[in-house]
Every structure is written in structure tokens, then in C-alpha cells.
Amino acid sequence: MKVKARYFATIREIVGKREEVFEVPEDTTVHDFLDMLSEKYGKAFRDYVLDEGREELSPNLNFLVDGKNIAMMNGIKTTMYDGCVFAIIPPVGGGMGARR
């Protein structure tokens, strides 16, 4: 099955592209897919997406499948499906700030 990966901000700099399409086996999970990306893009990728020194995803990133945060789905065990779009994006910064 085909899965499209989209990259934003720092992760885009690490991989050197905005998006790419992968052929992956049926029942591939987000965890499987991130392992595959880590093998392809190496230590810089792995260090960026994983929490420092741990095997958990970085809390500073959002991982989305078709625009839905995997935290609201089945986490890293979320199963991907043919034609889905996987994205790694930093959280949106800013906020309301002080107003007068």
C-alpha cells in the first residue's frame, strides 16, 4: 500500500524534501513507519522525533495521519492505510499574548 509522508520545519531540513511516497506492507503502524524513516534518514532523524535518550515520541512534535493527531487515535500503534498522509509537524507557537 502507498503512504505519503509530509515534512515541516526542522524535519524537512533533515530529510531534504517536503514529501515523499512510500510503499509499505499492510497493517503498518506509525511505530513501524517511524522505524523505517529512522533507518532511511539516520541518527539526526531518530534524535529529532524521539524524546531525548528514550524510545518515546518527542512531546515537541505532532504526528498526524490524515490530519488527525495520533495521540487522539491509537498512538504509535495507529495502523496506517492505503492512501493515507502521515505528517510530522512542530506545534504551532504563539498565542494570545498581552493585549491592551
N, C-alpha and C positions, 0 to 999 in steps of 0.2 A: 504494500500500500504506500501511497505517497503522503508525506508530511512536509509542509512548508515551515521553515524557521525564519523568523524576523528578528533582527538585532537592532538595538538602540544604544545610543551614547557610548560608554566605555566598551561594552561588549562588542559593539560594531567595530571599534578600533582594534580590538583583539583579534577578531576573525577576519577583518578586512573586507567585509561586504555587508550589505543591508539585509539580504535574504538569500535563501537557497532552498532547494527541494531535495528531500531525501527519500529513498526507497527503504522502507523499514518492514520488518515482519509484522504480521497480525498480532494483536494483543501487546504491542509495545507500550510500556508505561512511560511516564515522564522520567522516572528514575533511569530506565533503560536508555532513553533518548539522550539524557544528560551525560550518561556514561559514554555513549557513542560520540557526542560532541567533545567531551573531555579527551577522548583518545585522538580525535582528529586535530584539535586545537591546542592540546598540551597543558602544561602546568599553569600558564597565565590564565587560561580559561577556567580551569578547575579551581584555582585560588580565588578567582573573582566570584564564581557562582556559589561556592561553598563557604559556610561560616568558618572563620579562621581556625585552623587546626582541628576541624570537626568534619563529620560526614553529613552535616545538616545543611540545608539550603541557606544562603545568606538572607538574613532578615531585611537587608537593604535593597532587595530586588523583588520585583513581581514577576511571577511565571504564569503566563496565560495560555489557555487553549481556547481558540475561537473567541477571544476577548473576555473570557471568564477566568478569574484568578483560581489557580488550582487549590488554594487554601480553602475555597468555598466548595470544592469538589471532593476529590479523594486524595488530595495532597500529591506526593510524589508517586503514589500508586495509581493516579489517574491514568486510565487507558486512553491512548490516542486512537484515532480512526482515520480512514482514508479521506484525504482532502482537508484535514484539519490544519489550522495555522497555530504554531507554537511561537510565543514571543517572550523575550526576556527584556524587561524594561526597569529602569530605576523608578522609585516612587516620585511622584510629582512634588516638587518643593514649593516653598512659598507659603501662602496662607493669607489670612485677612490682614494681618499687620495692624498697626495703630492708625486709627482714623480720627480726624478732627472735624 
